[in-house]
């Protein structure tokens, strides 16, 4: 009986084009909403000094990662800079079943896949830039992009923006503080529903 009354955990997913301030917003939201835990991804990259398996990442061998890909063990997975990264289905399911609330940072396709797997327990949040011009300025302001990588990021951003209307909530990040407040309020409301 007590098990049935326990609230199931909820999943809040952030997606956004690179340069929209998604990571900064996520960090500030987590400071406001202490009941949220950040989802821990799996990776095949080597552990760095000071990192702890299961705290920073779930560190897997390439073989173990590939086995999980083949068995459908990931909600989403990608290959970046010579290493694999992914969101473990089993760990996400455990959190929901244990009543823990997770914040996940996924690309648009990963977010939509998660929504299919956890339709009643997920809130998909999309962060938009005020415009493509502003996004270009922000990316250039980082000073880390050459012209080719900048153009690639802008092309990817345009594709990602096409998915925004499939998300539960869309916020334009034109004022960081206002965006953090609005996103936090939407998440607080979502977490309070049964």
N, C-alpha and C positions, 0 to 999 in steps of 0.2 A: 504493500500500500504506500509506504513512504517513498519507494522508488518511483511510483507512478506520479507522485505529486512534485517531484524534483523537476525544476525547470531545465529544459534542454539548453545547451549552449548555443550561442549565436555567432555568426560569421560576418564580419564587416570587411568588405573587399574594396581597396583603393586601386583605381586604374587611372592613368593619365599619360599624355605624351611627355617625353623627357623635357625638362625645363619648366614645367608648370608649378613646381614647388611642392609636389606630392609628398616627398620624404619629410620636408620641414613641417608640412601640415600634419602628417601622421605622427611625428614626434610630439608636436604640441597637443594634439588630440589625446594621445596616450598619457600626457601629464595631467590632463583635465579629467579623464575617465579611467580611474585606477582599476576598474573591473576588466578592462581590456588587456589581453596579453598579445604580444607580437608572435605571429606564427613563425616557427623555426623551419627553414628550408633544408632540404638535403643537397649535398654537393659532392662532387668527386675531387674537388681541389684539395691540396694538402692542408693540414691544420697548421695555423700560424702560431708562434709563441704566445702563450696566454689564453688561447682559445680552448674551449671545453666542448667535447662531443655532447650533443643534446642540449647545449645552452646557446652556442653561437650558430652552429649548424649541426645537422646529422651528417657526419662524414662517412661516405660510402666508397667502396672500391668501384671501379668502372664496371666490373662484372656484376656486382650486387645491384648497381644502378640499372644496368641493362636488363637484369632479371625482373626488376620492378616495372620497367617500361613494358616488357613483354606480358607481364601478368596484370597490367592495368592498375598498378600500385600508385600512380601519380594522378593528381587532378590536372596538373600541367607540368611540363618540363621543357627546358631550353638548353642550348649549348652556347656559352659565352666565353670568349678568350681562352679556348682550349679546355674548358671544364663544363661539366653538366650540372645543372641546378634544377630542382623540382620541388613541388609541394606534395607531401606524402598524404595519400588518401586515408590511410589507417590512423595517422596521428591527428588529422583533422576530425575524423569520425569519433575518435576517443574524446577529444575536447568537447564536441557537441554532446556526447552521451554522458560526460561527467559534469555538464552544466557550466563549462568554462567558455568565455567569450574571446574569440580571436580576431585580431586585425591582420589581414593579409594584403600584401602588395603584389598584384598579379597583372599581367598584360590583359588586354581586352578579351582575347579568346579564352584564356585561363579563367577569367572572372565569369564569363558566360557558361563555361563548362561546370564551374563550381555551383552556379545557380541551378543547373539541371540536376546536380547530385544532391543539393541541399535546398530545395526550393522554398520551404517554409522557414528556414533558419538563416537566410542570408540577405544581406543588404549590400547592393552593388553601388558604390559611390564613384562617380567619374568627375575628375577635376579638369576643367578646361582653361586654357589661357584666354585672356581677354580678346586676343586676335592672333593670327599667324604672324603679323608684323612684330607684335610684342614678344611672342615666343622666339622669333628669330633674334631679336635684341637680347633676350635673356640668355640664349645659347651662346651668342657671340660674346656676351659679357663674362662668361665663364673663362674665356681665353684658352679653352682646352680643345676647341674644334678647328680643324682645317676646313677649307671650303667644301671638299668632298664629303667629309663626315657630317658637316652642318647640313648640307643638302639632303643627305641620307636621313638624318634625324627629322628634318622638316617633311620629307616624303612619308616617313613612317607616321609622323604626327597627323598628317592629313588623313591617312588610312584609319588611324585609331579614332579620330574625331567622328568618322562615319558610324561608329558603334555607340556613340554617346546616348542616342535615344533608346537603346536597349537596356540602359542602366536604371536603377530605382531612383536615384537622386543625382543630379548634375549641378555642380557649383563652378562658377567662374572665379578664378583666383586673380582678382584685380586689386584686392586689399587683403594682405595676409591675415591680419587680426580678425577682420570681419568674416573671412572665409573659414578660419579655424572655429570661430564662435558658431557659425551657421552649420558647419559639418558636425561639430560636437553636439549641438542641439538635436540634429536629425538622428545621430547615433544614439544619444541618450533616450530619445523617444522610442526608437526601434528596440533597444535593449529592455525597455520597461514593458513591452507588450508580451502577452502570453503566447 
